């Protein structure tokens, strides 16, 4: 029997939005498996979380096409001789919690630029450097599987699903796999300021009855980057405690159960 093959050692993997949250968790997990991680984010300096690791940090605004070109050039000239570029996690993302009627054009443009145009630029810049056995993971969202109220964010993540399938089709013949991971409500800076009502409703609607952790998304993203997922491409994996699978039915089932319990409790005993 073939043992589980990860094959992550000595391959270059770029992670965007990696200064904190899920991106940092992905960078650190990849580093622990011997990957040559190039972690990128908006800040000039690397976060303290990378101290004592082999993670290399570069500033990159994912909306900056010239920045992607410069990163590709750097990888092609400095890193590629020693290790092949075989991975990209398009993780950087921003949210804007406004419904459609309250969404300003500037906010719509900003969210789509980071969440959708950023991954498109990243794939265009780095896929030409990738060969057989490479893997691209796009971090989508449960919002991309639902009508989540955050109009710009939800639209951007649905768009990212489309980009994922287009890229998987286009780059498949070159042996490059492209997949999407759809996190549910994950405890990071992004959700730290979410409305309390949203947090509570999310718990009510999530069959595992808890929120998720950055590490739990990182585990799945790293699996998709690895050779263990060698025949997985064009897939979308929710990491959401069955939130999207349940499609709100947990709420209905819980209400039915509560009503039955109340009726049973008030029924006369004979
Ligand atoms: P986070 O806010 O902790 O991390 C996002 C990172 O992206 C930050 O470090 C930020 O600086 C960086 N970033 C923002 N704009 C950027 C830009 N233009 N260029 C480069 N980097 C930029 O949030 P997170 O929860 O770790 O989010 C990671 C990904 O997961 C995002 O794509 C997000 O949409 C997605 N997601 C998060 C949740 C959640 O509940 N936290 C749920 C579903 C999907």
py3Dmol code that shows the C-alpha trace and the ligand (Angstrom):
import py3Dmol

protein = """\
ATOM      1  CA  UNK A   1       0.000   0.000   0.000  1.00  0.00           C
ATOM      2  CA  UNK A   2       1.292   3.496  -0.809  1.00  0.00           C
ATOM      3  CA  UNK A   3       1.765   5.584   2.336  1.00  0.00           C
ATOM      4  CA  UNK A   4       0.246   9.064   2.508  1.00  0.00           C
ATOM      5  CA  UNK A   5       2.482  11.210   0.311  1.00  0.00           C
ATOM      6  CA  UNK A   6       2.734  14.894   1.067  1.00  0.00           C
ATOM      7  CA  UNK A   7       5.910  15.765  -0.851  1.00  0.00           C
ATOM      8  CA  UNK A   8       5.966  19.325   0.442  1.00  0.00           C
ATOM      9  CA  UNK A   9       9.676  19.416   1.251  1.00  0.00           C
ATOM     10  CA  UNK A  10      11.761  21.895  -0.702  1.00  0.00           C
ATOM     11  CA  UNK A  11       8.989  23.226  -2.864  1.00  0.00           C
ATOM     12  CA  UNK A  12       8.374  26.962  -2.996  1.00  0.00           C
ATOM     13  CA  UNK A  13       4.865  27.978  -1.945  1.00  0.00           C
ATOM     14  CA  UNK A  14       3.575  31.561  -2.000  1.00  0.00           C
ATOM     15  CA  UNK A  15       0.892  32.485   0.542  1.00  0.00           C
ATOM     16  CA  UNK A  16      -0.880  35.851   0.313  1.00  0.00           C
ATOM     17  CA  UNK A  17      -2.361  37.715   3.262  1.00  0.00           C
ATOM     18  CA  UNK A  18      -0.096  35.685   5.504  1.00  0.00           C
ATOM     19  CA  UNK A  19       0.650  38.175   8.290  1.00  0.00           C
ATOM     20  CA  UNK A  20      -2.070  36.741  10.502  1.00  0.00           C
ATOM     21  CA  UNK A  21      -5.183  34.606  10.663  1.00  0.00           C
ATOM     22  CA  UNK A  22      -5.503  31.712   8.254  1.00  0.00           C
ATOM     23  CA  UNK A  23      -2.626  32.840   6.013  1.00  0.00           C
ATOM     24  CA  UNK A  24      -0.136  32.735   8.880  1.00  0.00           C
ATOM     25  CA  UNK A  25      -1.480  29.342   9.959  1.00  0.00           C
ATOM     26  CA  UNK A  26      -1.018  28.031   6.399  1.00  0.00           C
ATOM     27  CA  UNK A  27       2.510  29.455   6.138  1.00  0.00           C
ATOM     28  CA  UNK A  28       3.561  27.949   9.475  1.00  0.00           C
ATOM     29  CA  UNK A  29       2.045  24.548   8.737  1.00  0.00           C
ATOM     30  CA  UNK A  30       3.754  24.422   5.324  1.00  0.00           C
ATOM     31  CA  UNK A  31       7.032  25.480   6.937  1.00  0.00           C
ATOM     32  CA  UNK A  32       6.722  22.643   9.437  1.00  0.00           C
ATOM     33  CA  UNK A  33       6.548  20.198   6.507  1.00  0.00           C
ATOM     34  CA  UNK A  34       9.716  21.590   4.951  1.00  0.00           C
ATOM     35  CA  UNK A  35       8.194  23.775   2.233  1.00  0.00           C
ATOM     36  CA  UNK A  36      10.055  26.945   1.243  1.00  0.00           C
ATOM     37  CA  UNK A  37       7.299  29.387   2.120  1.00  0.00           C
ATOM     38  CA  UNK A  38       7.175  32.900   0.700  1.00  0.00           C
ATOM     39  CA  UNK A  39       4.647  34.629   2.937  1.00  0.00           C
ATOM     40  CA  UNK A  40       3.290  37.948   1.705  1.00  0.00           C
ATOM     41  CA  UNK A  41       1.074  40.690   3.114  1.00  0.00           C
ATOM     42  CA  UNK A  42       0.605  44.462   3.182  1.00  0.00           C
ATOM     43  CA  UNK A  43       2.981  45.250   6.045  1.00  0.00           C
ATOM     44  CA  UNK A  44       6.634  45.989   5.330  1.00  0.00           C
ATOM     45  CA  UNK A  45       7.921  43.838   8.188  1.00  0.00           C
ATOM     46  CA  UNK A  46       7.170  40.165   8.865  1.00  0.00           C
ATOM     47  CA  UNK A  47       4.966  39.279  11.831  1.00  0.00           C
ATOM     48  CA  UNK A  48       6.622  37.936  14.965  1.00  0.00           C
ATOM     49  CA  UNK A  49       4.932  34.578  14.318  1.00  0.00           C
ATOM     50  CA  UNK A  50       7.574  33.839  11.679  1.00  0.00           C
ATOM     51  CA  UNK A  51      10.528  34.406  14.032  1.00  0.00           C
ATOM     52  CA  UNK A  52      12.596  31.257  14.314  1.00  0.00           C
ATOM     53  CA  UNK A  53      11.048  29.668  11.231  1.00  0.00           C
ATOM     54  CA  UNK A  54      12.300  29.334   7.654  1.00  0.00           C
ATOM     55  CA  UNK A  55       9.413  31.388   6.286  1.00  0.00           C
ATOM     56  CA  UNK A  56      10.548  34.173   3.950  1.00  0.00           C
ATOM     57  CA  UNK A  57       8.441  37.316   4.089  1.00  0.00           C
ATOM     58  CA  UNK A  58       7.797  39.789   1.230  1.00  0.00           C
ATOM     59  CA  UNK A  59       5.495  42.811   1.076  1.00  0.00           C
ATOM     60  CA  UNK A  60       2.831  42.283  -1.585  1.00  0.00           C
ATOM     61  CA  UNK A  61      -0.457  44.068  -2.142  1.00  0.00           C
ATOM     62  CA  UNK A  62      -2.369  41.477  -4.162  1.00  0.00           C
ATOM     63  CA  UNK A  63      -4.078  44.196  -6.192  1.00  0.00           C
ATOM     64  CA  UNK A  64      -0.706  45.458  -7.449  1.00  0.00           C
ATOM     65  CA  UNK A  65       0.084  43.875 -10.805  1.00  0.00           C
ATOM     66  CA  UNK A  66       3.647  45.228 -10.806  1.00  0.00           C
ATOM     67  CA  UNK A  67       4.150  43.729  -7.356  1.00  0.00           C
ATOM     68  CA  UNK A  68       3.159  40.292  -8.658  1.00  0.00           C
ATOM     69  CA  UNK A  69       5.492  40.700 -11.626  1.00  0.00           C
ATOM     70  CA  UNK A  70       8.349  41.609  -9.292  1.00  0.00           C
ATOM     71  CA  UNK A  71       7.637  38.607  -7.060  1.00  0.00           C
ATOM     72  CA  UNK A  72       7.535  36.281 -10.071  1.00  0.00           C
ATOM     73  CA  UNK A  73      10.836  37.682 -11.282  1.00  0.00           C
ATOM     74  CA  UNK A  74      12.392  37.225  -7.855  1.00  0.00           C
ATOM     75  CA  UNK A  75      11.233  33.614  -7.639  1.00  0.00           C
ATOM     76  CA  UNK A  76      12.408  32.876 -11.175  1.00  0.00           C
ATOM     77  CA  UNK A  77      15.846  34.360 -10.632  1.00  0.00           C
ATOM     78  CA  UNK A  78      16.643  33.728  -6.964  1.00  0.00           C
ATOM     79  CA  UNK A  79      14.696  30.756  -5.700  1.00  0.00           C
ATOM     80  CA  UNK A  80      13.876  28.544  -8.606  1.00  0.00           C
ATOM     81  CA  UNK A  81      17.350  27.120  -9.093  1.00  0.00           C
ATOM     82  CA  UNK A  82      17.291  25.612  -5.624  1.00  0.00           C
ATOM     83  CA  UNK A  83      13.605  24.698  -5.380  1.00  0.00           C
ATOM     84  CA  UNK A  84      10.672  24.646  -7.810  1.00  0.00           C
ATOM     85  CA  UNK A  85       7.685  26.923  -7.385  1.00  0.00           C
ATOM     86  CA  UNK A  86       4.870  24.450  -6.861  1.00  0.00           C
ATOM     87  CA  UNK A  87       2.260  26.223  -4.787  1.00  0.00           C
ATOM     88  CA  UNK A  88       0.154  29.338  -4.354  1.00  0.00           C
ATOM     89  CA  UNK A  89      -2.478  30.008  -1.719  1.00  0.00           C
ATOM     90  CA  UNK A  90      -4.633  32.982  -2.670  1.00  0.00           C
ATOM     91  CA  UNK A  91      -5.643  33.722   0.897  1.00  0.00           C
ATOM     92  CA  UNK A  92      -5.639  37.542   1.210  1.00  0.00           C
ATOM     93  CA  UNK A  93      -9.128  38.884   1.630  1.00  0.00           C
ATOM     94  CA  UNK A  94     -11.186  41.711   3.062  1.00  0.00           C
ATOM     95  CA  UNK A  95     -14.830  41.933   3.997  1.00  0.00           C
ATOM     96  CA  UNK A  96     -17.346  44.745   3.899  1.00  0.00           C
ATOM     97  CA  UNK A  97     -20.422  44.059   5.966  1.00  0.00           C
ATOM     98  CA  UNK A  98     -23.089  45.983   4.070  1.00  0.00           C
ATOM     99  CA  UNK A  99     -26.201  44.778   2.268  1.00  0.00           C
ATOM    100  CA  UNK A 100     -26.632  45.531  -1.427  1.00  0.00           C
ATOM    101  CA  UNK A 101     -28.717  48.672  -0.929  1.00  0.00           C
ATOM    102  CA  UNK A 102     -26.083  50.141   1.358  1.00  0.00           C
ATOM    103  CA  UNK A 103     -23.009  49.160  -0.674  1.00  0.00           C
ATOM    104  CA  UNK A 104     -21.049  52.125  -2.055  1.00  0.00           C
ATOM    105  CA  UNK A 105     -19.388  51.722  -5.444  1.00  0.00           C
ATOM    106  CA  UNK A 106     -15.935  52.386  -3.932  1.00  0.00           C
ATOM    107  CA  UNK A 107     -16.375  49.603  -1.366  1.00  0.00           C
ATOM    108  CA  UNK A 108     -17.642  47.204  -4.027  1.00  0.00           C
ATOM    109  CA  UNK A 109     -14.576  47.947  -6.195  1.00  0.00           C
ATOM    110  CA  UNK A 110     -12.166  47.611  -3.251  1.00  0.00           C
ATOM    111  CA  UNK A 111     -13.535  44.233  -2.163  1.00  0.00           C
ATOM    112  CA  UNK A 112     -13.561  42.793  -5.674  1.00  0.00           C
ATOM    113  CA  UNK A 113     -10.035  44.095  -6.300  1.00  0.00           C
ATOM    114  CA  UNK A 114      -8.589  42.237  -3.296  1.00  0.00           C
ATOM    115  CA  UNK A 115     -10.753  39.095  -3.243  1.00  0.00           C
ATOM    116  CA  UNK A 116     -11.145  38.402  -6.961  1.00  0.00           C
ATOM    117  CA  UNK A 117      -8.730  40.471  -9.066  1.00  0.00           C
ATOM    118  CA  UNK A 118      -5.883  39.696  -6.633  1.00  0.00           C
ATOM    119  CA  UNK A 119      -6.115  35.911  -7.136  1.00  0.00           C
ATOM    120  CA  UNK A 120      -6.466  36.405 -10.906  1.00  0.00           C
ATOM    121  CA  UNK A 121      -3.268  38.470 -10.984  1.00  0.00           C
ATOM    122  CA  UNK A 122      -1.509  35.933  -8.778  1.00  0.00           C
ATOM    123  CA  UNK A 123      -2.394  33.015 -11.011  1.00  0.00           C
ATOM    124  CA  UNK A 124      -1.423  34.935 -14.144  1.00  0.00           C
ATOM    125  CA  UNK A 125       1.934  35.901 -12.627  1.00  0.00           C
ATOM    126  CA  UNK A 126       2.938  32.592 -11.033  1.00  0.00           C
ATOM    127  CA  UNK A 127       1.343  29.808 -13.079  1.00  0.00           C
ATOM    128  CA  UNK A 128       3.870  30.314 -15.915  1.00  0.00           C
ATOM    129  CA  UNK A 129       6.618  29.382 -13.418  1.00  0.00           C
ATOM    130  CA  UNK A 130       4.839  26.242 -12.236  1.00  0.00           C
ATOM    131  CA  UNK A 131       5.229  22.745 -13.596  1.00  0.00           C
ATOM    132  CA  UNK A 132       3.716  19.291 -13.210  1.00  0.00           C
ATOM    133  CA  UNK A 133       2.545  18.565  -9.665  1.00  0.00           C
ATOM    134  CA  UNK A 134       1.887  22.189  -8.715  1.00  0.00           C
ATOM    135  CA  UNK A 135      -1.186  23.267  -6.808  1.00  0.00           C
ATOM    136  CA  UNK A 136      -3.126  26.507  -6.404  1.00  0.00           C
ATOM    137  CA  UNK A 137      -5.597  26.918  -3.553  1.00  0.00           C
ATOM    138  CA  UNK A 138      -8.091  29.769  -3.552  1.00  0.00           C
ATOM    139  CA  UNK A 139      -9.562  30.647  -0.173  1.00  0.00           C
ATOM    140  CA  UNK A 140     -13.203  31.306  -0.882  1.00  0.00           C
ATOM    141  CA  UNK A 141     -15.910  31.428   1.744  1.00  0.00           C
ATOM    142  CA  UNK A 142     -19.156  29.863   2.848  1.00  0.00           C
ATOM    143  CA  UNK A 143     -20.495  33.154   1.469  1.00  0.00           C
ATOM    144  CA  UNK A 144     -19.666  31.778  -1.983  1.00  0.00           C
ATOM    145  CA  UNK A 145     -22.138  28.956  -1.428  1.00  0.00           C
ATOM    146  CA  UNK A 146     -24.941  31.080  -0.012  1.00  0.00           C
ATOM    147  CA  UNK A 147     -26.651  34.467  -0.276  1.00  0.00           C
ATOM    148  CA  UNK A 148     -24.668  35.874   2.666  1.00  0.00           C
ATOM    149  CA  UNK A 149     -25.803  39.472   3.253  1.00  0.00           C
ATOM    150  CA  UNK A 150     -22.386  41.083   2.650  1.00  0.00           C
ATOM    151  CA  UNK A 151     -23.098  41.908  -1.005  1.00  0.00           C
ATOM    152  CA  UNK A 152     -19.644  42.828  -2.313  1.00  0.00           C
ATOM    153  CA  UNK A 153     -17.874  40.128  -0.324  1.00  0.00           C
ATOM    154  CA  UNK A 154     -20.340  37.438  -1.374  1.00  0.00           C
ATOM    155  CA  UNK A 155     -20.158  38.435  -5.047  1.00  0.00           C
ATOM    156  CA  UNK A 156     -16.358  38.484  -4.933  1.00  0.00           C
ATOM    157  CA  UNK A 157     -16.207  34.983  -3.474  1.00  0.00           C
ATOM    158  CA  UNK A 158     -18.748  33.589  -5.974  1.00  0.00           C
ATOM    159  CA  UNK A 159     -16.483  35.079  -8.655  1.00  0.00           C
ATOM    160  CA  UNK A 160     -13.509  33.314  -7.121  1.00  0.00           C
ATOM    161  CA  UNK A 161     -15.351  30.007  -7.548  1.00  0.00           C
ATOM    162  CA  UNK A 162     -15.621  30.739 -11.253  1.00  0.00           C
ATOM    163  CA  UNK A 163     -11.950  31.654 -11.466  1.00  0.00           C
ATOM    164  CA  UNK A 164     -11.085  28.394  -9.705  1.00  0.00           C
ATOM    165  CA  UNK A 165     -12.911  26.263 -12.266  1.00  0.00           C
ATOM    166  CA  UNK A 166     -11.565  28.232 -15.229  1.00  0.00           C
ATOM    167  CA  UNK A 167      -8.003  27.911 -13.926  1.00  0.00           C
ATOM    168  CA  UNK A 168      -8.385  24.184 -13.150  1.00  0.00           C
ATOM    169  CA  UNK A 169      -9.541  23.626 -16.728  1.00  0.00           C
ATOM    170  CA  UNK A 170      -6.898  25.821 -18.348  1.00  0.00           C
ATOM    171  CA  UNK A 171      -3.887  24.645 -16.344  1.00  0.00           C
ATOM    172  CA  UNK A 172      -4.869  20.993 -15.863  1.00  0.00           C
ATOM    173  CA  UNK A 173      -3.045  19.867 -19.023  1.00  0.00           C
ATOM    174  CA  UNK A 174       0.156  21.294 -17.509  1.00  0.00           C
ATOM    175  CA  UNK A 175      -0.311  19.227 -14.343  1.00  0.00           C
ATOM    176  CA  UNK A 176      -1.329  22.214 -12.218  1.00  0.00           C
ATOM    177  CA  UNK A 177      -4.260  21.579  -9.885  1.00  0.00           C
ATOM    178  CA  UNK A 178      -6.582  24.389  -8.773  1.00  0.00           C
ATOM    179  CA  UNK A 179      -9.065  24.055  -5.925  1.00  0.00           C
ATOM    180  CA  UNK A 180     -11.092  26.222  -3.570  1.00  0.00           C
ATOM    181  CA  UNK A 181     -11.597  25.997   0.179  1.00  0.00           C
ATOM    182  CA  UNK A 182     -14.673  27.620   1.657  1.00  0.00           C
ATOM    183  CA  UNK A 183     -14.242  28.481   5.353  1.00  0.00           C
ATOM    184  CA  UNK A 184     -17.266  29.086   7.519  1.00  0.00           C
ATOM    185  CA  UNK A 185     -17.043  31.457  10.491  1.00  0.00           C
ATOM    186  CA  UNK A 186     -13.384  31.261  11.555  1.00  0.00           C
ATOM    187  CA  UNK A 187     -11.984  33.028  14.632  1.00  0.00           C
ATOM    188  CA  UNK A 188      -9.532  35.574  13.143  1.00  0.00           C
ATOM    189  CA  UNK A 189      -9.133  39.354  13.031  1.00  0.00           C
ATOM    190  CA  UNK A 190     -11.694  39.394  10.209  1.00  0.00           C
ATOM    191  CA  UNK A 191     -14.445  38.054  12.441  1.00  0.00           C
ATOM    192  CA  UNK A 192     -13.288  39.619  15.723  1.00  0.00           C
ATOM    193  CA  UNK A 193     -15.485  42.651  15.018  1.00  0.00           C
ATOM    194  CA  UNK A 194     -18.426  40.772  13.485  1.00  0.00           C
ATOM    195  CA  UNK A 195     -21.811  41.773  14.930  1.00  0.00           C
ATOM    196  CA  UNK A 196     -22.714  39.689  17.972  1.00  0.00           C
ATOM    197  CA  UNK A 197     -25.981  38.753  16.263  1.00  0.00           C
ATOM    198  CA  UNK A 198     -24.059  37.320  13.319  1.00  0.00           C
ATOM    199  CA  UNK A 199     -21.847  35.239  15.577  1.00  0.00           C
ATOM    200  CA  UNK A 200     -24.874  33.893  17.477  1.00  0.00           C
ATOM    201  CA  UNK A 201     -26.853  33.132  14.329  1.00  0.00           C
ATOM    202  CA  UNK A 202     -23.837  31.374  12.844  1.00  0.00           C
ATOM    203  CA  UNK A 203     -23.636  29.105  15.882  1.00  0.00           C
ATOM    204  CA  UNK A 204     -27.372  28.376  15.661  1.00  0.00           C
ATOM    205  CA  UNK A 205     -26.970  27.388  12.006  1.00  0.00           C
ATOM    206  CA  UNK A 206     -23.796  25.291  12.301  1.00  0.00           C
ATOM    207  CA  UNK A 207     -24.362  21.571  12.940  1.00  0.00           C
ATOM    208  CA  UNK A 208     -20.983  21.159  14.692  1.00  0.00           C
ATOM    209  CA  UNK A 209     -22.232  23.887  17.100  1.00  0.00           C
ATOM    210  CA  UNK A 210     -18.929  25.745  17.306  1.00  0.00           C
ATOM    211  CA  UNK A 211     -16.954  28.266  15.291  1.00  0.00           C
ATOM    212  CA  UNK A 212     -13.829  27.294  13.358  1.00  0.00           C
ATOM    213  CA  UNK A 213     -10.120  27.914  13.942  1.00  0.00           C
ATOM    214  CA  UNK A 214      -7.510  29.124  11.449  1.00  0.00           C
ATOM    215  CA  UNK A 215      -5.562  25.874  11.831  1.00  0.00           C
ATOM    216  CA  UNK A 216      -8.581  23.854  10.739  1.00  0.00           C
ATOM    217  CA  UNK A 217      -8.643  25.676   7.397  1.00  0.00           C
ATOM    218  CA  UNK A 218      -4.863  25.476   7.057  1.00  0.00           C
ATOM    219  CA  UNK A 219      -4.950  21.678   7.389  1.00  0.00           C
ATOM    220  CA  UNK A 220      -7.244  21.388   4.376  1.00  0.00           C
ATOM    221  CA  UNK A 221      -5.396  23.980   2.291  1.00  0.00           C
ATOM    222  CA  UNK A 222      -2.084  22.211   2.934  1.00  0.00           C
ATOM    223  CA  UNK A 223      -3.624  18.844   2.045  1.00  0.00           C
ATOM    224  CA  UNK A 224      -4.729  20.322  -1.297  1.00  0.00           C
ATOM    225  CA  UNK A 225      -1.204  21.650  -1.894  1.00  0.00           C
ATOM    226  CA  UNK A 226       0.313  18.269  -1.175  1.00  0.00           C
ATOM    227  CA  UNK A 227       0.799  15.214  -3.365  1.00  0.00           C
ATOM    228  CA  UNK A 228      -1.822  13.447  -1.233  1.00  0.00           C
ATOM    229  CA  UNK A 229      -4.333  15.429  -3.306  1.00  0.00           C
ATOM    230  CA  UNK A 230      -2.636  14.583  -6.626  1.00  0.00           C
ATOM    231  CA  UNK A 231      -5.916  13.810  -8.430  1.00  0.00           C
ATOM    232  CA  UNK A 232      -8.020  16.525  -6.771  1.00  0.00           C
ATOM    233  CA  UNK A 233      -8.585  19.510  -9.038  1.00  0.00           C
ATOM    234  CA  UNK A 234     -11.534  21.775  -9.685  1.00  0.00           C
ATOM    235  CA  UNK A 235     -12.924  20.859  -6.270  1.00  0.00           C
ATOM    236  CA  UNK A 236     -14.508  23.078  -3.662  1.00  0.00           C
ATOM    237  CA  UNK A 237     -14.256  22.004  -0.041  1.00  0.00           C
ATOM    238  CA  UNK A 238     -16.332  23.718   2.640  1.00  0.00           C
ATOM    239  CA  UNK A 239     -14.572  23.890   6.016  1.00  0.00           C
ATOM    240  CA  UNK A 240     -17.591  25.134   7.874  1.00  0.00           C
ATOM    241  CA  UNK A 241     -18.866  22.571  10.375  1.00  0.00           C
ATOM    242  CA  UNK A 242     -21.645  21.603   7.889  1.00  0.00           C
ATOM    243  CA  UNK A 243     -23.080  25.149   7.869  1.00  0.00           C
ATOM    244  CA  UNK A 244     -23.612  25.256   4.104  1.00  0.00           C
ATOM    245  CA  UNK A 245     -24.519  21.569   3.871  1.00  0.00           C
ATOM    246  CA  UNK A 246     -27.301  22.085   6.381  1.00  0.00           C
ATOM    247  CA  UNK A 247     -28.605  25.127   4.446  1.00  0.00           C
ATOM    248  CA  UNK A 248     -30.478  26.433   7.452  1.00  0.00           C
ATOM    249  CA  UNK A 249     -32.270  23.141   8.084  1.00  0.00           C
ATOM    250  CA  UNK A 250     -30.597  22.830  11.487  1.00  0.00           C
ATOM    251  CA  UNK A 251     -32.570  25.911  12.552  1.00  0.00           C
ATOM    252  CA  UNK A 252     -35.823  24.317  11.364  1.00  0.00           C
ATOM    253  CA  UNK A 253     -35.051  20.931  12.918  1.00  0.00           C
ATOM    254  CA  UNK A 254     -34.105  22.552  16.233  1.00  0.00           C
ATOM    255  CA  UNK A 255     -37.356  24.569  16.247  1.00  0.00           C
ATOM    256  CA  UNK A 256     -39.418  21.457  15.459  1.00  0.00           C
ATOM    257  CA  UNK A 257     -37.653  19.554  18.248  1.00  0.00           C
ATOM    258  CA  UNK A 258     -38.157  22.429  20.688  1.00  0.00           C
ATOM    259  CA  UNK A 259     -41.868  22.691  19.804  1.00  0.00           C
ATOM    260  CA  UNK A 260     -42.305  18.947  20.270  1.00  0.00           C
ATOM    261  CA  UNK A 261     -40.490  19.056  23.609  1.00  0.00           C
ATOM    262  CA  UNK A 262     -42.745  21.930  24.741  1.00  0.00           C
ATOM    263  CA  UNK A 263     -45.883  20.077  23.588  1.00  0.00           C
ATOM    264  CA  UNK A 264     -44.768  16.878  25.337  1.00  0.00           C
ATOM    265  CA  UNK A 265     -44.047  18.817  28.525  1.00  0.00           C
ATOM    266  CA  UNK A 266     -47.493  20.440  28.562  1.00  0.00           C
ATOM    267  CA  UNK A 267     -49.371  17.254  27.598  1.00  0.00           C
ATOM    268  CA  UNK A 268     -51.508  15.929  30.468  1.00  0.00           C
ATOM    269  CA  UNK A 269     -50.065  12.784  32.032  1.00  0.00           C
ATOM    270  CA  UNK A 270     -52.541   9.922  32.345  1.00  0.00           C
TER     271      UNK A 270
END
"""
ligand_1 = """\
44
LIG
P -7.542 38.197 8.416
O -8.170 39.531 8.346
O -6.972 37.725 9.703
O -6.417 38.017 7.310
C -6.501 38.590 6.030
C -5.116 39.049 5.637
O -5.187 39.575 4.303
C -4.592 40.164 6.540
O -3.306 39.822 7.044
C -4.531 41.375 5.627
O -3.488 42.272 5.907
C -4.352 40.714 4.263
N -4.743 41.603 3.172
C -5.830 42.386 3.079
N -5.796 43.083 1.933
C -4.663 42.712 1.289
C -4.071 43.077 0.066
N -4.620 43.996 -0.748
N -2.911 42.480 -0.294
C -2.323 41.572 0.520
N -2.834 41.195 1.700
C -3.996 41.768 2.070
O -8.715 37.198 7.952
P -8.731 35.634 7.716
O -9.939 35.136 8.368
O -7.438 35.007 8.033
O -9.000 35.606 6.146
C -8.257 34.799 5.255
C -9.144 34.450 4.069
O -10.216 33.633 4.511
C -9.776 35.634 3.366
O -9.766 35.425 1.966
C -11.192 35.611 3.876
O -12.103 36.219 2.983
C -11.426 34.132 3.999
N -12.516 33.776 4.896
C -12.473 34.098 6.217
C -13.517 33.701 7.037
C -13.555 33.979 8.514
O -14.575 33.680 9.142
N -12.498 34.500 9.115
C -14.612 33.004 6.503
C -14.611 32.708 5.158
C -13.551 33.082 4.359
"""
view = py3Dmol.view(width=600, height=400)
view.addModel(protein, "pdb")
view.setStyle({"model": 0}, {"cartoon": {"style": "trace"}})
view.addModel(ligand_1, "xyz")
view.setStyle({"model": 1}, {"stick": {}})
view.zoomTo()
view.show()
